[in-house]
Amino acid sequence: SLVRAVAPAGHVHTFEFHAQRAEEAAKEFTRNGLLPCVTVRERNIEERGFPCGAPEEEPNYVDLTNQADAVFLDLPAPQKAVPSAAKCLRPNGRFCSFSPCVEQVQRTCEALECNGFTDIKVVECLLRLHEVRAERLARPQLGAQPSNKEKGRPDKRRRSPEPASAGDAAEEGLEQGQGSVQGE
């Protein structure tokens, strides 16, 4: 977590849109002994921005002007928070926003440029799920072993139909000794 990364000397200010989520987050930080390094507040950052500048009518108001080394946003319209984030960041501070669509990214980049940010980079994070399953594979036939036919058992292997002649093979795009494998 960010709190563990900055502890013990740094501090994280987190703002939650919903009061219930802010309360739950504060309890979680307390349970994990991290509350001395984090402040949790309810605040709509998109509409009100970060607290910087003139004191507001808010309990325990803290002016964050030039106090942040980094700002991390996960908002539907992060471009709305860029002007106040710019005021909160120290020189050479970092701005990070998580956005699921390119239109949000474009609007945020435009807002960053308008607010004096430079060296703007966009990184796409792709998630690829892999299904891991166990399968039993047939043992390879090594050496000359008798076939099922020679053992008097029916042959249960699935065979692909073979072309009737070399001309048929050419029509199907196969050369002698070649075959094709198709995945599922």
Disulfide bonds with the S-S distance in Angstrom:
none
